[in-house]
Amino acid sequence: MTRYVALLRGVNVGGHRRVPMADLRRVLTELGYTDVKTLLQSGNAVFEAAEPRTADLVAAIEAGLADEFGFAVDVMVRSGAELRAVVAANPLEVSDPAKFAVAFLSPAADPAVLGEVDPDSYAPDRLRVGERVLYMYFPDGLGKARLSPILTRKLGDTVTVRNWNTVTKLLAMVE
């Protein structure tokens, strides 16, 4: 059995696309996953599964959520080892974890899109590209970030963002 993290995109934001965490746990359990736990209300789950292909996990979870809630939910899955590597590879200093974020990219994200963005022109926001992730620091806070809206507009539904506090809590849960 391998431990995984599922990151749901765009749920429970402003009362829209409501996915109660108890229901998320139930859906994951009904799919045959074990030791299911959730974190916060923003669609973060940790679970164990025998399935070695994350693409198969993504497809099963997305189908299960669509059946349960009647709308599509984009899901990104990372193994515990992959999440540990994301944290270890962080190239930026985390002086304020609430203003530091990781954007998780789906395999469909087009790396060429990132080449169109000059992060220096969005200072003081900072951006570094990692392996299927973007590391971002917003010294004025995410709400005032100039860079984040540009990236989410360019990358669309191939990205979901979590702040550093959430990322490190998920890592602790998966280990």
Salt bridges, closest charged atoms under 4 A:
ASP23 OD1 - ARG26 NH2 3.54
GLU30 OE2 - ARG26 NH1 3.50
ASP35 OD2 - ARG3 NH1 2.75
ASP35 OD1 - LYS37 NZ 2.71
GLU48 OE2 - ARG3 NH1 3.27
ASP56 OD2 - ARG53 NE 2.92
GLU68 OE2 - ARG26 NH2 2.58
ASP74 OD2 - ARG9 NH1 3.85
GLU82 OE2 - ARG132 NH2 3.43
GLU116 OE1 - LYS154 NZ 3.12
GLU175 OE2 - ARG84 NE 2.28
